């Protein structure tokens, strides 16, 4: 079974399960507030609470009363910060995706989700509306919006579908555990409505996740096909000239074929690195004594040999030695300088390397058209290019900066970007003098 079909099958199973649950609980409930009779709420297990309120399983019996009851929707509203703290703590365990995320990114749209859930729990609904929720067809637009935004954010941070589903399950469990641990009566109808709302948000979020992943894969295949076709066409045309004897300068044709083959090799190498990082392995490095000045000078010479008109200035200051992987850093510097030359509006690139007591700092600067502010936040994500119009002129599939950041992170360093019309574009990376062992 292919990956796409498998994912659709998993999502359809999830939707089927939610539909089945909705049908099982669609029978009219008593409008009176209820509680579990034989045992106090704080002695019941979470599975029993869930079973009783969904009608799927669980031995607990329910009786009607009105004493010491706190409606679940009021509990969620009053205890939102504690619930979101638990949501953040769980999201932080979903590595490797969450490893580099800030607390704000981990919390994401949890507040909006809870707000929409509380609002939904307070609205009257019919049995038909209850069933429609199981298909992700509920009328709560705030729920749909927050669920979709959460899916978009998690895709941006490279979460997989199982991790997103786990987040919703953890949110459900956190709310019900905190609620039942307070003691007193249990708002069974409130728990029913809460489960329905979470299921609706989950269904909407996973539908969005599935659609975005499909679009992401289509985009990836399209970009890869385009970027491999160009050098392959050059190789084919050059080889045809050599075979037919039509090449006036065979050595120049051979050199063009070699450059095109090297470009295809770089594309394939980027794909392998990309796959390795997506699988959670990170970029492997082999640190050894290195000199960043020497690395930058070698890259500059190689670029100028291939592009004699390229103008690259390099300024150095201080001790630029450390223990790094020189091959991987060559890959980073080549990408940054290449980008600077490509987007510098023929103004060249300027490198500045400065040694500090515990680290070495490298900046690569170019003038020309700035990176739009809305793209700067995602510039290090895969399949992201400098400008929306770059697709027609690009020389890579948009993985270079993603891989560059992965290499820098593997060295224990950081890489940032700043870009404006007045100041130009500057990438700055900081490397500790001794990289962690791979």
ZIPEJO-V317159 format. One record per residue. N is the residue number from 1. RES is the residue in three letters. OMEGA is omega in whole degrees, -180 to 180 (* if undefined). Layout:
N/RES/OMEGA
N/RES/OMEGA
//
This chain:
1/UNK/-178
2/UNK/-175
3/UNK/-178
4/UNK/180
5/UNK/179
6/UNK/-179
7/UNK/179
8/UNK/178
9/UNK/-179
10/UNK/180
11/UNK/180
12/UNK/175
13/UNK/179
14/UNK/180
15/UNK/179
16/UNK/179
17/UNK/179
18/UNK/179
19/UNK/179
20/UNK/179
21/UNK/-180
22/UNK/179
23/UNK/-179
24/UNK/-177
25/UNK/-176
26/UNK/179
27/UNK/-177
28/UNK/178
29/UNK/177
30/UNK/-180
31/UNK/-178
32/UNK/176
33/UNK/-172
34/UNK/175
35/UNK/173
36/UNK/-169
37/UNK/-167
38/UNK/-179
39/UNK/179
40/UNK/-174
41/UNK/-175
42/UNK/175
43/UNK/179
44/UNK/177
45/UNK/178
46/UNK/179
47/UNK/180
48/UNK/177
49/UNK/-180
50/UNK/180
51/UNK/-179
52/UNK/-173
53/UNK/177
54/UNK/-179
55/UNK/-177
56/UNK/-180
57/UNK/174
58/UNK/-173
59/UNK/-172
60/UNK/177
61/UNK/-175
62/UNK/172
63/UNK/-174
64/UNK/178
65/UNK/177
66/UNK/-173
67/UNK/171
68/UNK/-179
69/UNK/170
70/UNK/180
71/UNK/-176
72/UNK/-179
73/UNK/176
74/UNK/179
75/UNK/-180
76/UNK/-179
77/UNK/-177
78/UNK/-175
79/UNK/-179
80/UNK/-179
81/UNK/179
82/UNK/179
83/UNK/-178
84/UNK/175
85/UNK/179
86/UNK/177
87/UNK/179
88/UNK/-179
89/UNK/179
90/UNK/-179
91/UNK/-179
92/UNK/180
93/UNK/-175
94/UNK/-179
95/UNK/3
96/UNK/-173
97/UNK/-173
98/UNK/-171
99/UNK/-176
100/UNK/-176
101/UNK/177
102/UNK/176
103/UNK/179
104/UNK/179
105/UNK/179
106/UNK/-180
107/UNK/176
108/UNK/-176
109/UNK/-179
110/UNK/180
111/UNK/180
112/UNK/178
113/UNK/-180
114/UNK/179
115/UNK/179
116/UNK/180
117/UNK/179
118/UNK/179
119/UNK/180
120/UNK/-179
121/UNK/-179
122/UNK/-179
123/UNK/174
124/UNK/179
125/UNK/177
126/UNK/177
127/UNK/179
128/UNK/178
129/UNK/178
130/UNK/180
131/UNK/-179
132/UNK/178
133/UNK/-178
134/UNK/177
135/UNK/-175
136/UNK/-177
137/UNK/178
138/UNK/-176
139/UNK/-178
140/UNK/-176
141/UNK/178
142/UNK/178
143/UNK/-179
144/UNK/-178
145/UNK/-178
146/UNK/178
147/UNK/179
148/UNK/179
149/UNK/178
150/UNK/178
151/UNK/180
152/UNK/-178
153/UNK/-179
154/UNK/175
155/UNK/180
156/UNK/179
157/UNK/172
158/UNK/169
159/UNK/172
160/UNK/-175
161/UNK/-179
162/UNK/180
163/UNK/178
164/UNK/177
165/UNK/-180
166/UNK/178
167/UNK/180
168/UNK/178
169/UNK/179
170/UNK/177
171/UNK/178
172/UNK/-177
173/UNK/-180
174/UNK/-179
175/UNK/-176
176/UNK/179
177/UNK/178
178/UNK/-178
179/UNK/-177
180/UNK/-179
181/UNK/180
182/UNK/-178
183/UNK/-179
184/UNK/-177
185/UNK/-179
186/UNK/177
187/UNK/-173
188/UNK/178
189/UNK/177
190/UNK/179
191/UNK/176
192/UNK/-178
193/UNK/178
194/UNK/179
195/UNK/178
196/UNK/-179
197/UNK/178
198/UNK/179
199/UNK/178
200/UNK/180
201/UNK/178
202/UNK/-179
203/UNK/179
204/UNK/-178
205/UNK/-178
206/UNK/175
207/UNK/178
208/UNK/-180
209/UNK/-179
210/UNK/-180
211/UNK/-178
212/UNK/179
213/UNK/178
214/UNK/179
215/UNK/179
216/UNK/-180
217/UNK/178
218/UNK/179
219/UNK/-179
220/UNK/-179
221/UNK/180
222/UNK/-180
223/UNK/-180
224/UNK/180
225/UNK/-180
226/UNK/-173
227/UNK/174
228/UNK/-177
229/UNK/-176
230/UNK/179
231/UNK/179
232/UNK/177
233/UNK/179
234/UNK/179
235/UNK/-179
236/UNK/-179
237/UNK/180
238/UNK/179
239/UNK/179
240/UNK/177
241/UNK/-179
242/UNK/-178
243/UNK/-177
244/UNK/-179
245/UNK/-178
246/UNK/-178
247/UNK/178
248/UNK/179
249/UNK/-176
250/UNK/-177
251/UNK/178
252/UNK/177
253/UNK/178
254/UNK/179
255/UNK/179
256/UNK/177
257/UNK/-179
258/UNK/179
259/UNK/179
260/UNK/178
261/UNK/178
262/UNK/178
263/UNK/177
264/UNK/178
265/UNK/178
266/UNK/178
267/UNK/-180
268/UNK/177
269/UNK/177
270/UNK/179
271/UNK/179
272/UNK/178
273/UNK/179
274/UNK/180
275/UNK/-179
276/UNK/-179
277/UNK/180
278/UNK/178
279/UNK/175
280/UNK/-178
281/UNK/-177
282/UNK/180
283/UNK/179
284/UNK/177
285/UNK/178
286/UNK/-176
287/UNK/173
288/UNK/-178
289/UNK/-175
290/UNK/179
291/UNK/-176
292/UNK/176
293/UNK/180
294/UNK/179
295/UNK/-179
296/UNK/179
297/UNK/178
298/UNK/179
299/UNK/-180
300/UNK/180
301/UNK/-180
302/UNK/-179
303/UNK/-179
304/UNK/176
305/UNK/179
306/UNK/-178
307/UNK/-175
308/UNK/-179
309/UNK/-178
310/UNK/-179
311/UNK/-178
312/UNK/175
313/UNK/-180
314/UNK/179
315/UNK/-177
316/UNK/180
317/UNK/175
318/UNK/-179
319/UNK/-175
320/UNK/-179
321/UNK/178
322/UNK/177
323/UNK/-178
324/UNK/173
325/UNK/-174
326/UNK/-180
327/UNK/180
328/UNK/178
329/UNK/173
330/UNK/178
331/UNK/-179
332/UNK/-177
333/UNK/178
334/UNK/180
335/UNK/-177
336/UNK/180
337/UNK/178
338/UNK/177
339/UNK/-179
340/UNK/179
341/UNK/-178
342/UNK/-174
343/UNK/-175
344/UNK/177
345/UNK/177
346/UNK/178
347/UNK/179
348/UNK/-179
349/UNK/180
350/UNK/178
351/UNK/173
352/UNK/-179
353/UNK/-178
354/UNK/177
355/UNK/176
356/UNK/-176
357/UNK/-175
358/UNK/-175
359/UNK/174
360/UNK/-176
361/UNK/179
362/UNK/173
363/UNK/176
364/UNK/-171
365/UNK/172
366/UNK/173
367/UNK/179
368/UNK/-175
369/UNK/-179
370/UNK/173
371/UNK/180
372/UNK/-178
373/UNK/-178
374/UNK/179
375/UNK/-177
376/UNK/-178
377/UNK/-176
378/UNK/-173
379/UNK/180
380/UNK/178
381/UNK/-179
382/UNK/179
383/UNK/179
384/UNK/180
385/UNK/-174
386/UNK/-171
387/UNK/-179
388/UNK/-177
389/UNK/-175
390/UNK/-173
391/UNK/-177
392/UNK/-175
393/UNK/-172
394/UNK/179
395/UNK/178
396/UNK/-179
397/UNK/175
398/UNK/179
399/UNK/-171
400/UNK/-178
401/UNK/175
402/UNK/-180
403/UNK/178
404/UNK/179
405/UNK/180
406/UNK/179
407/UNK/180
408/UNK/179
409/UNK/178
410/UNK/177
411/UNK/-178
412/UNK/-176
413/UNK/179
414/UNK/176
415/UNK/-178
416/UNK/178
417/UNK/170
418/UNK/-175
419/UNK/177
420/UNK/180
421/UNK/-176
422/UNK/-172
423/UNK/-176
424/UNK/-177
425/UNK/-179
426/UNK/170
427/UNK/-179
428/UNK/175
429/UNK/180
430/UNK/-178
431/UNK/170
432/UNK/-174
433/UNK/179
434/UNK/180
435/UNK/175
436/UNK/-180
437/UNK/-178
438/UNK/*
//
